């Protein structure tokens, strides 16, 4: 009961006791949670040649199949957790694996990375992964189509039509059909309203006493990579190709290629940080109604419930989110990347190997168009190096943006309408006023989340499920951290209220 009663200024001894109780209470919450297992899709055991698991950077044969002895050694090292063992990873070339030891890191706030569970990823032979690959081939084919032109472009119209016919496509639909207005999007609350790109990726960012215009470096149109088999195989074996060719004109994000390049260069916190600075510029009217200083006649928030508090939390949650993802990636799922799956498809259709791949992708129009354009069935990549050297499930980008967006929902009013909304022109050189239904903070934050997640899909380096499950994982991380901090404040605080990605509203 001491925890509930003691408030305000305390003697040194009582203060120490209260601090101890707060920390113990948070620790006990996680200690008493049920111990859960971490299921995967079983592909690693199902296929002895490891065709369904991530192996980029390890030695491969001419089919791009991993050397099984090297794979087993890599698994032994992952499971040992011994830092010295990681220096003996059996790599084939120059590229190094990305941070597998992060899977073992601990955090001092929020849930431990080994406590949160993800459902298994779609299996290698499933109709769902086939649908994901069809979507990815279409995203590659339409990288240079401006979002503004989706309703009229023959490729995006064809993409929506084919995705509608697939037996297990998980993307958003209208009356059972994918439309050009739902294409390559996600049905998070409010996120289908208005333009494809979130206002938080277009509007100027207040920075100190200046503003940052969100025109970014992008790559040249029609330049895609790893469609030649020898190039693809070299990259599987750790070869590092030269960098991309850049467009000399900085542009607002206007198509899939631009979005892919944004998430090629961001480090983790930028999208959440930028959104926070934009929201702060709207003043106290945009703050969540539970902010204890909104109705004070004598005080404003600063270190608590002010911008330093919000900025701290937005940046704080990104790293734990990534650690959660890295545990799942390296120690649970080890899901192969779309780039690797594309190699399996190519080998099957050229009759070099026989793999149990669902016909929904093998018979797709997207695949036929890809072969006609590039002369191979490989998935065209937006990056010369292809995917990163860490497994696909869940997506790291989606996990950290899921966490940062959840924090922003907790501190800002999700119903607040974004003033003076804009949309990029089809050439990405300017912004014009948006005309349409109101765009709310909640909807635009959800849109920001899927922009970052599916932007990696547009690059060809992730699947839909990897992104969506990553958002959910990041959300859990942020909720846990908010829970641990809710009892640390002196203010009369009713709790953090937010709408989750599944549409339910919670108060922490």
Secondary structure, 3 states (H helix, E strand, C coil): CHHHHCCCCCCHHHHHHHHHHHHHHHHHHHHCCCCCCCCCCCHHHHCCCCCCECCCCECECCCCCECHHHHHHHHHHHHHCCCCHHHHCCECCCCCCCCHHHHHCCCCCCCCCCCCCCCCCCCCCCHHHHHHHHHHHHHHHCCCCEHHHCCCCHHHHHHHHHHHHCCCCCCCCECCECCCCCCCCCCCCCCCCCCCCCHHHCCCEEECCEEECCCECCECCCCCECCCHHHHHHHHCCCCCCCCCECCCCECCCEHHHHHHHHHHCCCCHHHHHHHHHHHHCCHHHECCCCCCCCCCCCCCECCECHHHHHHHHHHHHHHHHHHHHHHHHHHHCECCHHHHHHHHHHHHCCCCCCCCCHHHHCCHHHHHHHHHHCCCCCCECCCCCCCCCCCCCCHHHHHHHHHHHHHHHHECCCCECCCCEEECCCCCCEEECCCCCCEHHHHHHHHHHHHHHHHHHCCCCCHHHHHHHHHHHHHHHHHHHHHHCCCCCCCCCCCEEECCCCCEEEC
